[in-house]
Amino acid sequence: MKNIRIKGARQNNLKNFDLEIPRNKIVVFTGVSGSGKSSLVFETINSEAQRQLYDTFSTFARSRMPKYEQADYDLIENLSPAILIEQKRFAGNSRSTVGTTTEIFTYLRLLFSRIGQPFIGASNHFSFNSPEGMCTECSGTGRVNKIDIDSLIDWNKSINDGGILFSDFKVGSIYWKQIVLSNLFDCDKQFKHYSEQEINDFLYAKAIRYNMGDENGFMNGNYEGLYNKINRLYLNKDIATLSKKKQEVISKYISGKTCDVCNGARINQEALSVKINNTNIHELSQLQLTELYDFISQIKDPTIDTIVSQIKQRLEYLINIGVGYLNLARETGTLSGGEAQRVKLAKQLGCSLTEMLYILDEPSVGLHPRDVHLVNEHLKELRDGGNSVLVVEHDPDVIKIADHIIDIGPHAGVKGGQVVFEGTYADLQMADTLTAKHLSSKNKLKQDVRTSNQYCSIENATTNNLKDVSVDIPLNTLTCITGVAGSGKSTLIHKEFLENHQDAIVIDQNPVGQSERSNPATYTGVFDYIRKAFAKANKVSAALFSFNSTGACDNCKGLGYITIDMAFLDSVKSTCEECEGKRFKSDVLAYKYNGKTIVDVLEMTINQAKAFFTDTEIKDRLQMLVEVGLGYLKLGQPLSTLSGGECQRIKLASELQKKGNIYILDEPTTGLHMSDINKIKEIMNRLVDNGNSVIVIEHNLDVISDADWIIDMGPEGGIAGGKIVFEGTPNDIIKRTDSFTGQYLYQYTNNGN
């Protein structure tokens, strides 16, 4: 089949190049973070494959599908329908589990409806998402949330004094006005002076008729007790479906606990009474996937062979891709980006479609070096099934299996966007690119390690799979927490350690906001200081220099473009004619700072801005961005246009401005090229040199080799993990044959020998 041909690729920083990508091959795209890999693979190839496919559907269908903007290119030929398997966490609510998203639970329910004893009915009688099967007490969530009255009401205040603490009922709000205008309660009397009947009515009334307004009652209504109203508005819904901000608000007033009726099983007692080999469906959903596979393999009944084979096949895919430590009851929202991606990849392996275009974003993320080969085997399986596999990746072990490598660079941002190499892995090793240099560099263990006689102790930890773990984490050192996926690393630090050290600064995998109104300047807070500098120089309000405030163009509201709604067609964006895309009112541009307008400053790269400003507060914050390797970005560049690695480093730069003695970094190398990892190592070491303690959860051998102290978890994931395998220095762990980390670190620092 003909190669994929691209002419004039210009998306974001791409330098108008032509490219041919071989089909039915594993093609790996490499290059530093921000070089243009995502612009080429995701925003050009994937977007066009999806957009052109959707264009074949009716306008009615298209109106209900995701919208993909036209990429910037001259010609693309020979595309196939694309399946994007990315790192994004599942957006599912608490009703979405590993079992439901892989459809294994669907087959398991069918199995119980066929051979489970006693027989109670069809498969929906075993579903916690259907009325026939769910526990009525918790509505199938396994948890019951109760409102804490003492956190809801200040007993020493009245309604008019702000005695209702729930923010949606604050003084002046719509809900507050409804209570006051009902004239049912003395709004100036402190709650502690209310009679028992008054409190009962105020909190628990189902419907008290009232006239709101004058004596003629121009508006009638029913008063619903505060407790019941909050329960109906928020708690009767799945809290996970609410906005993050609303979840944070509600969490202050509720206490959640496991449902007393079903004990967290989610399904009703009738469904729990049905068993196969003395085990009910809830007990099976709690088993580790490897254990569940063994259980299902023991079922011998020719009438349900098809069901059993479907369950086993799907379990095999998950186990073989390295997530066999999960269970079917695990909520998808709790999976890491890497785990979510591997679950999605495993699901695709059962697909019989061919000549598809599979696009993957760093499938090795979250995997210990021991398990990267599991992903590699699945990539080969997709290719051998007659598909084209495009992979954006930094891991050398994934790069090695490529049939064809395309290296983008030579650097990032405006200095990137070119194809600097095409060919095989053997050819790449002889090339003159950053990727080639780091692939052939020698790797060394840290010799001069820091020592400490101060420790933070964790004692007898048993959360999740931890097996009575006690460990001392040294302070004022760079400590690396290692181990295979699912071994207990995150539980040890994010659950046990943070419970006793809540003031620690955590830099994790949660994404930064990617609004088009958010950019490096706004996210890091440096824009506040820049606006103040402009305001002081011109003796005007700082709000004038914000495109989110009074300085915004009235026509486009500070966006720089106008969106034209085309009804059933895709919306069209056009540059705002009023401000010509500058986002500000014209009179704002009359004000200058050292000869530059606010628009000029936002167009500067971070390196240029650092040289331009003399204000210490501004320079220090910009220096943080430079130090994490983002000096090439423009100050006003929307976060929505940045790669995953760039977004994470912006978050890192923002957090590094805070004062704290303990920093926790969760896989900070995600999305980073080998050359960029050195910058992260330098930052972590400088933090320690400045008197801080740094704890890093990491699989990257380059970071592990630079640690002062290593705590290795394992030996395996899930129930076979949760133990301390090793504590000590990098030089000591390479001597340990019982540590997978030690074995791979030894190979890494001995150049694979």
LINDA-V518749 format. One line per field, one symbol per residue. ss: DSSP state (H for helix, E for strand, L for the rest). phi: phi as a letter, one per 30 degrees, with the letter a starting at -180 (. if undefined). psi: psi as a letter, one per 30 degrees, with the letter a starting at -180 (. if undefined). Layout:
ss: ???
phi: ???
psi: ???
This chain:
ss: LLLEEEEEELLLLLLLEEEEELLLLEEEEELLLLLLHHHHHHHHHHHHHHHHHHLLLLHHHHLLLLLLLLLLLLEEELLLLEEEELLLLLLLLLLLEHHHHLLHHHHHHHHHHHHLELLLLLHHHHLLLLLLLELLLLLLLLEEEEELHHHHELLLLLLLLLLELLHHHLLLLHHHHHHHHLLLLLLLLLHHHLLHHHHHHHHHLLLEEEEELLLLLLEEEEELLHHHHHHHHHHLLLHHHLLHHHHHHHHLLEEEEELLLLLLLLELHHHHLLEELLELHHHHHHLEHHHHHHHHHLLLLHHHHHHHHHHHHHHHHHHHLLLLLLELLLEHHHLLHHHHHHHHHHHHLLLLLLLLEEEEELLLLLLLHHHHHHHHHHHHHHHHLLLEEEEELLLHHHHLLLLEEEEEELLLHHHLLEEEEEELHHHHLLLLLHHHHHHLLLLLLLLLLLLLLLEEEEEEELLLLLLLEEEEEELLLEEEEELLLLLLHHHHHHHHHHHHLLLLEEELLLLLLLLLLLEHHHHHLHHHHHHHHHHHHHLLLHHHHLLLLLLELLLLLLLLEEEELLLLLLLEEEELLLLLLLLELHHHHHLLELLELHHHHHLLEHHHHHHHLLLHHHHHHHHHHHHLLLLLLELLLEHHHLLHHHHHHHHHHHHLLLLLLEEEEELLLLLLLHHHHHHHHHHHHHHHHLLLEEEEELLLHHHHLLLLEEEEEELLLHHHLLEEEEEELHHHHLLLLLLHHHHHHHHHHLLLL
phi: .dddcbbidbdhcdchccaccdchbccccckddjdkeddddddcddeddddddddddddddddcceccdddcacabbidcecccccdedddddddcbedddciddddddddddcbdbddbkddddccdcbedcddddchicibbccddeddcbcdcbcdddiddddddcdejdeddddddddhdbddccdedcdddddddddccedacdbcckdddidbcacdceedddddddbddcdeddddeddddddddcbbcbdeddchidicdddddddbbhibcdddddddeeddddddddddbaddbedddddddddddedddcjcdddbddddddcddeddddddddddddddcdbhdccbbchddeicdedcddddedddddddddjccccbcacdeddeddddbcbccldbcidccibdcablddddddcdcbedddddcddcbddccddbbccbcccbhdbdhcdchdbaccddhbccccbkdeidjdddecdcddddcbdddccccdddddcddccbeddddiddddddddddddchbddddccdcbdddeddchidjbcccdchdcddccbedddchidicdddddddbbhicdddedddddddddddddcddeddddddddddcicddddecdeddccddddddddddddddddcacbcccchddeicdedddeddddddddedddjccbcbcacddddddcddbbcccldcciddcibddablceddddccddcddddddddddchid
psi: lklkkkkhjgkcgkhhlkkkkklhljjkklllkgfgeeeeeefdeeeeeeeeeffflleeeefglkkklkljlekklhllkkjkjlfklkglaffkleeeffgeeeeeeeeefefkklkfalfffgkfgkefflkfeghgfflkkkkjefffkjfgllefghfjfkefglkfleeeeeeeffgfljffkkefgkleeeeeeeegkejkklkjbaffifkllkkkkeeeeeeeeeffljefflleeeeeeeffflkklkkfefhgfflleeeffklkhgkleeeeffkkeeeeeeeeffjjjffgeeeeeeeeeeeeeeefgggffllffkkfffkleeeeeeeeeeeffgkgklgljkkkjiffkgkkfffefeeeeeeeeeefgglkjkkklfkefeeefkfkkjkkbfalbfgagljfkkaleeeefglileeeefeglkklkkeikklkgklkkkkhkgkcgkihkkkkjklhljkkjlllkgfgeeeeefdeefefiffkjkjagkllkhlffkleeeefffeeeeeeeeeeffhlkfffgkggbffkkfeghgfflkkjjgcflklkkkkkfefhgffllefeffkljhgkleeeeffkleeeeefekfkeeeeeeeeeeefgggfflkegkkffflleeeeefeeeeeffflklfkkkkjiffkgkleffeeeeeeeeeeeefgglkkkkjkfkfeeefglekkjklbfalbfgagljekkalefefffjfgkeeeeeeeeefghf.
